[in-house]
């Protein structure tokens, strides 16, 4: 019995040792990819005339919202990549230009995520308001901020009778909501 227990304990220890390290970067990258998919689909689903739409006079247009997301990502992810860029999506107004700017900002962020490993995730980088860890900067902008902006953008689509991508279950056999 002692031998069997020892063999089991050694097998368990070997299995634990064989597992990869902290899954934080991989799980965060997965969350980033999900919101990336939703934001690009949102930008593509809004009709061109909807880019000038404001739900209320105090709010920004849908196009300005997409520009804000693209500019925030370009600013943040280019800094993470070590080559800060000055964003310019805010100067664009057409759907085609803003979708292209959004996709370009995601390409910048893809490079930042691709360069993020478990080993360098906690390395400190200059980020707007001081030094923060690389992973914290990426999570803050490309996941938290982007999810907030997606939440702001969904009513714009609904008010134009467009179902937001995360609610559009038609392609999965469910009903559109």
C-alpha positions as protocol buffer text, in pm:
chain_id: "A"
residue {
  index: 1
  type: UNK
  ca { x: 0 y: 0 z: 0 }
}
residue {
  index: 2
  type: UNK
  ca { x: 284 y: 238 z: 85 }
}
residue {
  index: 3
  type: UNK
  ca { x: 449 y: 164 z: -250 }
}
residue {
  index: 4
  type: UNK
  ca { x: 127 y: 232 z: -440 }
}
residue {
  index: 5
  type: UNK
  ca { x: 78 y: 558 z: -252 }
}
residue {
  index: 6
  type: UNK
  ca { x: 436 y: 662 z: -323 }
}
residue {
  index: 7
  type: UNK
  ca { x: 398 y: 579 z: -694 }
}
residue {
  index: 8
  type: UNK
  ca { x: 73 y: 776 z: -707 }
}
residue {
  index: 9
  type: UNK
  ca { x: 229 y: 1073 z: -528 }
}
residue {
  index: 10
  type: UNK
  ca { x: 529 y: 1072 z: -763 }
}
residue {
  index: 11
  type: UNK
  ca { x: 302 y: 1047 z: -1068 }
}
residue {
  index: 12
  type: UNK
  ca { x: 94 y: 1337 z: -939 }
}
residue {
  index: 13
  type: UNK
  ca { x: 405 y: 1548 z: -873 }
}
residue {
  index: 14
  type: UNK
  ca { x: 538 y: 1470 z: -1221 }
}
residue {
  index: 15
  type: UNK
  ca { x: 206 y: 1569 z: -1378 }
}
residue {
  index: 16
  type: UNK
  ca { x: 206 y: 1899 z: -1188 }
}
residue {
  index: 17
  type: UNK
  ca { x: 563 y: 1968 z: -1293 }
}
residue {
  index: 18
  type: UNK
  ca { x: 477 y: 1899 z: -1658 }
}
residue {
  index: 19
  type: UNK
  ca { x: 202 y: 2160 z: -1660 }
}
residue {
  index: 20
  type: UNK
  ca { x: 283 y: 2499 z: -1801 }
}
residue {
  index: 21
  type: UNK
  ca { x: 341 y: 2790 z: -1567 }
}
residue {
  index: 22
  type: UNK
  ca { x: 101 y: 3063 z: -1473 }
}
residue {
  index: 23
  type: UNK
  ca { x: -182 y: 3071 z: -1731 }
}
residue {
  index: 24
  type: UNK
  ca { x: -249 y: 3444 z: -1683 }
}
residue {
  index: 25
  type: UNK
  ca { x: -105 y: 3557 z: -2018 }
}
residue {
  index: 26
  type: UNK
  ca { x: -280 y: 3285 z: -2220 }
}
residue {
  index: 27
  type: UNK
  ca { x: -614 y: 3345 z: -2049 }
}
residue {
  index: 28
  type: UNK
  ca { x: -581 y: 3722 z: -2088 }
}
residue {
  index: 29
  type: UNK
  ca { x: -494 y: 3683 z: -2456 }
}
residue {
  index: 30
  type: UNK
  ca { x: -810 y: 3474 z: -2499 }
}
residue {
  index: 31
  type: UNK
  ca { x: -1021 y: 3754 z: -2344 }
}
residue {
  index: 32
  type: UNK
  ca { x: -847 y: 4006 z: -2573 }
}
residue {
  index: 33
  type: UNK
  ca { x: -926 y: 3798 z: -2881 }
}
residue {
  index: 34
  type: UNK
  ca { x: -1292 y: 3775 z: -2782 }
}
residue {
  index: 35
  type: UNK
  ca { x: -1342 y: 4151 z: -2746 }
}
residue {
  index: 36
  type: UNK
  ca { x: -1134 y: 4210 z: -3059 }
}
residue {
  index: 37
  type: UNK
  ca { x: -1373 y: 3988 z: -3256 }
}
residue {
  index: 38
  type: UNK
  ca { x: -1676 y: 4170 z: -3113 }
}
residue {
  index: 39
  type: UNK
  ca { x: -1542 y: 4521 z: -3175 }
}
residue {
  index: 40
  type: UNK
  ca { x: -1441 y: 4453 z: -3534 }
}
residue {
  index: 41
  type: UNK
  ca { x: -1778 y: 4290 z: -3600 }
}
residue {
  index: 42
  type: UNK
  ca { x: -1952 y: 4588 z: -3436 }
}
residue {
  index: 43
  type: UNK
  ca { x: -1766 y: 4834 z: -3659 }
}
residue {
  index: 44
  type: UNK
  ca { x: -1846 y: 4627 z: -3967 }
}
residue {
  index: 45
  type: UNK
  ca { x: -2215 y: 4576 z: -3880 }
}
residue {
  index: 46
  type: UNK
  ca { x: -2297 y: 4945 z: -3836 }
}
residue {
  index: 47
  type: UNK
  ca { x: -2417 y: 5088 z: -4170 }
}
residue {
  index: 48
  type: UNK
  ca { x: -2206 y: 5376 z: -4310 }
}
residue {
  index: 49
  type: UNK
  ca { x: -2474 y: 5634 z: -4227 }
}
residue {
  index: 50
  type: UNK
  ca { x: -2468 y: 5514 z: -3865 }
}
residue {
  index: 51
  type: UNK
  ca { x: -2115 y: 5645 z: -3817 }
}
residue {
  index: 52
  type: UNK
  ca { x: -2258 y: 5997 z: -3776 }
}
residue {
  index: 53
  type: UNK
  ca { x: -2525 y: 5881 z: -3532 }
}
residue {
  index: 54
  type: UNK
  ca { x: -2545 y: 6014 z: -3174 }
}
residue {
  index: 55
  type: UNK
  ca { x: -2800 y: 5859 z: -2935 }
}
residue {
  index: 56
  type: UNK
  ca { x: -2823 y: 6196 z: -2755 }
}
residue {
  index: 57
  type: UNK
  ca { x: -2674 y: 6536 z: -2839 }
}
residue {
  index: 58
  type: UNK
  ca { x: -2423 y: 6506 z: -2552 }
}
residue {
  index: 59
  type: UNK
  ca { x: -2277 y: 6176 z: -2672 }
}
residue {
  index: 60
  type: UNK
  ca { x: -2009 y: 6124 z: -2932 }
}
residue {
  index: 61
  type: UNK
  ca { x: -2094 y: 5978 z: -3270 }
}
residue {
  index: 62
  type: UNK
  ca { x: -2050 y: 5607 z: -3333 }
}
residue {
  index: 63
  type: UNK
  ca { x: -1759 y: 5695 z: -3562 }
}
residue {
  index: 64
  type: UNK
  ca { x: -1596 y: 5898 z: -3285 }
}
residue {
  index: 65
  type: UNK
  ca { x: -1639 y: 5601 z: -3050 }
}
residue {
  index: 66
  type: UNK
  ca { x: -1460 y: 5372 z: -3297 }
}
residue {
  index: 67
  type: UNK
  ca { x: -1187 y: 5635 z: -3342 }
}
residue {
  index: 68
  type: UNK
  ca { x: -1146 y: 5661 z: -2964 }
}
residue {
  index: 69
  type: UNK
  ca { x: -1096 y: 5285 z: -2936 }
}
residue {
  index: 70
  type: UNK
  ca { x: -848 y: 5278 z: -3224 }
}
residue {
  index: 71
  type: UNK
  ca { x: -650 y: 5574 z: -3087 }
}
residue {
  index: 72
  type: UNK
  ca { x: -636 y: 5434 z: -2732 }
}
residue {
  index: 73
  type: UNK
  ca { x: -513 y: 5100 z: -2862 }
}
residue {
  index: 74
  type: UNK
  ca { x: -256 y: 5250 z: -3099 }
}
residue {
  index: 75
  type: UNK
  ca { x: -120 y: 5474 z: -2823 }
}
residue {
  index: 76
  type: UNK
  ca { x: -101 y: 5196 z: -2564 }
}
residue {
  index: 77
  type: UNK
  ca { x: 9 y: 4900 z: -2773 }
}
residue {
  index: 78
  type: UNK
  ca { x: 275 y: 5092 z: -2966 }
}
residue {
  index: 79
  type: UNK
  ca { x: 421 y: 5198 z: -2630 }
}
residue {
  index: 80
  type: UNK
  ca { x: 418 y: 4835 z: -2514 }
}
residue {
  index: 81
  type: UNK
  ca { x: 593 y: 4745 z: -2840 }
}
residue {
  index: 82
  type: UNK
  ca { x: 865 y: 5000 z: -2760 }
}
residue {
  index: 83
  type: UNK
  ca { x: 790 y: 5237 z: -3051 }
}
residue {
  index: 84
  type: UNK
  ca { x: 524 y: 5488 z: -2940 }
}
residue {
  index: 85
  type: UNK
  ca { x: 304 y: 5619 z: -3221 }
}
residue {
  index: 86
  type: UNK
  ca { x: 80 y: 5922 z: -3243 }
}
residue {
  index: 87
  type: UNK
  ca { x: -270 y: 5794 z: -3326 }
}
residue {
  index: 88
  type: UNK
  ca { x: -476 y: 5962 z: -3597 }
}
residue {
  index: 89
  type: UNK
  ca { x: -809 y: 5776 z: -3611 }
}
residue {
  index: 90
  type: UNK
  ca { x: -978 y: 6080 z: -3456 }
}
residue {
  index: 91
  type: UNK
  ca { x: -927 y: 6268 z: -3782 }
}
residue {
  index: 92
  type: UNK
  ca { x: -1120 y: 6007 z: -3981 }
}
residue {
  index: 93
  type: UNK
  ca { x: -1496 y: 6008 z: -4037 }
}
residue {
  index: 94
  type: UNK
  ca { x: -1590 y: 5746 z: -4298 }
}
residue {
  index: 95
  type: UNK
  ca { x: -1680 y: 5390 z: -4206 }
}
residue {
  index: 96
  type: UNK
  ca { x: -1412 y: 5249 z: -4438 }
}
residue {
  index: 97
  type: UNK
  ca { x: -1138 y: 5466 z: -4286 }
}
residue {
  index: 98
  type: UNK
  ca { x: -1246 y: 5399 z: -3929 }
}
residue {
  index: 99
  type: UNK
  ca { x: -1276 y: 5023 z: -3976 }
}
residue {
  index: 100
  type: UNK
  ca { x: -927 y: 5026 z: -4131 }
}
residue {
  index: 101
  type: UNK
  ca { x: -793 y: 5233 z: -3838 }
}
residue {
  index: 102
  type: UNK
  ca { x: -954 y: 4997 z: -3588 }
}
residue {
  index: 103
  type: UNK
  ca { x: -804 y: 4693 z: -3761 }
}
residue {
  index: 104
  type: UNK
  ca { x: -462 y: 4862 z: -3775 }
}
residue {
  index: 105
  type: UNK
  ca { x: -483 y: 4933 z: -3401 }
}
residue {
  index: 106
  type: UNK
  ca { x: -565 y: 4568 z: -3339 }
}
residue {
  index: 107
  type: UNK
  ca { x: -262 y: 4468 z: -3549 }
}
residue {
  index: 108
  type: UNK
  ca { x: -49 y: 4685 z: -3319 }
}
residue {
  index: 109
  type: UNK
  ca { x: -207 y: 4517 z: -3016 }
}
residue {
  index: 110
  type: UNK
  ca { x: -168 y: 4170 z: -3167 }
}
residue {
  index: 111
  type: UNK
  ca { x: 206 y: 4239 z: -3184 }
}
residue {
  index: 112
  type: UNK
  ca { x: 205 y: 4354 z: -2821 }
}
residue {
  index: 113
  type: UNK
  ca { x: 22 y: 4040 z: -2710 }
}
residue {
  index: 114
  type: UNK
  ca { x: 245 y: 3817 z: -2926 }
}
residue {
  index: 115
  type: UNK
  ca { x: 547 y: 3970 z: -2754 }
}
residue {
  index: 116
  type: UNK
  ca { x: 405 y: 3912 z: -2406 }
}
residue {
  index: 117
  type: UNK
  ca { x: 522 y: 3600 z: -2227 }
}
residue {
  index: 118
  type: UNK
  ca { x: 497 y: 3467 z: -1874 }
}
residue {
  index: 119
  type: UNK
  ca { x: 859 y: 3578 z: -1833 }
}
residue {
  index: 120
  type: UNK
  ca { x: 810 y: 3944 z: -1935 }
}
residue {
  index: 121
  type: UNK
  ca { x: 446 y: 3995 z: -1829 }
}
residue {
  index: 122
  type: UNK
  ca { x: 550 y: 4161 z: -1504 }
}
residue {
  index: 123
  type: UNK
  ca { x: 827 y: 4374 z: -1654 }
}
residue {
  index: 124
  type: UNK
  ca { x: 764 y: 4741 z: -1587 }
}
residue {
  index: 125
  type: UNK
  ca { x: 705 y: 4981 z: -1876 }
}
residue {
  index: 126
  type: UNK
  ca { x: 624 y: 5351 z: -1902 }
}
residue {
  index: 127
  type: UNK
  ca { x: 248 y: 5377 z: -1943 }
}
residue {
  index: 128
  type: UNK
  ca { x: 81 y: 5714 z: -1939 }
}
residue {
  index: 129
  type: UNK
  ca { x: 59 y: 5763 z: -1565 }
}
residue {
  index: 130
  type: UNK
  ca { x: 387 y: 5608 z: -1465 }
}
residue {
  index: 131
  type: UNK
  ca { x: 534 y: 5261 z: -1454 }
}
residue {
  index: 132
  type: UNK
  ca { x: 306 y: 4958 z: -1478 }
}
residue {
  index: 133
  type: UNK
  ca { x: 354 y: 4595 z: -1564 }
}
residue {
  index: 134
  type: UNK
  ca { x: 331 y: 4504 z: -1931 }
}
residue {
  index: 135
  type: UNK
  ca { x: 39 y: 4268 z: -1868 }
}
residue {
  index: 136
  type: UNK
  ca { x: -146 y: 4526 z: -1657 }
}
residue {
  index: 137
  type: UNK
  ca { x: -119 y: 4783 z: -1936 }
}
residue {
  index: 138
  type: UNK
  ca { x: -250 y: 4537 z: -2196 }
}
residue {
  index: 139
  type: UNK
  ca { x: -535 y: 4416 z: -1976 }
}
residue {
  index: 140
  type: UNK
  ca { x: -632 y: 4772 z: -1886 }
}
residue {
  index: 141
  type: UNK
  ca { x: -665 y: 4895 z: -2243 }
}
residue {
  index: 142
  type: UNK
  ca { x: -729 y: 4596 z: -2466 }
}
residue {
  index: 143
  type: UNK
  ca { x: -966 y: 4409 z: -2236 }
}
residue {
  index: 144
  type: UNK
  ca { x: -1117 y: 4632 z: -1966 }
}
residue {
  index: 145
  type: UNK
  ca { x: -1139 y: 4956 z: -2166 }
}
residue {
  index: 146
  type: UNK
  ca { x: -1248 y: 4775 z: -2482 }
}
residue {
  index: 147
  type: UNK
  ca { x: -1525 y: 4589 z: -2301 }
}
residue {
  index: 148
  type: UNK
  ca { x: -1649 y: 4919 z: -2156 }
}
residue {
  index: 149
  type: UNK
  ca { x: -1650 y: 5076 z: -2503 }
}
residue {
  index: 150
  type: UNK
  ca { x: -1827 y: 4774 z: -2651 }
}
residue {
  index: 151
  type: UNK
  ca { x: -2094 y: 4822 z: -2384 }
}
residue {
  index: 152
  type: UNK
  ca { x: -2127 y: 5188 z: -2484 }
}
residue {
  index: 153
  type: UNK
  ca { x: -2144 y: 5097 z: -2853 }
}
residue {
  index: 154
  type: UNK
  ca { x: -2412 y: 4830 z: -2833 }
}
residue {
  index: 155
  type: UNK
  ca { x: -2702 y: 5076 z: -2783 }
}
residue {
  index: 156
  type: UNK
  ca { x: -2587 y: 5269 z: -3092 }
}
residue {
  index: 157
  type: UNK
  ca { x: -2640 y: 4951 z: -3295 }
}
residue {
  index: 158
  type: UNK
  ca { x: -2969 y: 4863 z: -3128 }
}
residue {
  index: 159
  type: UNK
  ca { x: -3106 y: 5213 z: -3191 }
}
residue {
  index: 160
  type: UNK
  ca { x: -3027 y: 5155 z: -3559 }
}
residue {
  index: 161
  type: UNK
  ca { x: -3202 y: 4812 z: -3548 }
}
residue {
  index: 162
  type: UNK
  ca { x: -2872 y: 4626 z: -3568 }
}
residue {
  index: 163
  type: UNK
  ca { x: -2810 y: 4336 z: -3331 }
}
residue {
  index: 164
  type: UNK
  ca { x: -2472 y: 4366 z: -3152 }
}
residue {
  index: 165
  type: UNK
  ca { x: -2231 y: 4083 z: -3241 }
}
residue {
  index: 166
  type: UNK
  ca { x: -2229 y: 3928 z: -2892 }
}
residue {
  index: 167
  type: UNK
  ca { x: -2611 y: 3906 z: -2899 }
}
residue {
  index: 168
  type: UNK
  ca { x: -2637 y: 3778 z: -3255 }
}
residue {
  index: 169
  type: UNK
  ca { x: -2688 y: 3407 z: -3208 }
}
residue {
  index: 170
  type: UNK
  ca { x: -2831 y: 3351 z: -3558 }
}
residue {
  index: 171
  type: UNK
  ca { x: -2515 y: 3185 z: -3680 }
}
residue {
  index: 172
  type: UNK
  ca { x: -2520 y: 2942 z: -3387 }
}
residue {
  index: 173
  type: UNK
  ca { x: -2876 y: 2819 z: -3435 }
}
residue {
  index: 174
  type: UNK
  ca { x: -3030 y: 3045 z: -3172 }
}
residue {
  index: 175
  type: UNK
  ca { x: -3262 y: 3338 z: -3213 }
}
residue {
  index: 176
  type: UNK
  ca { x: -3138 y: 3691 z: -3260 }
}
residue {
  index: 177
  type: UNK
  ca { x: -3204 y: 3902 z: -2955 }
}
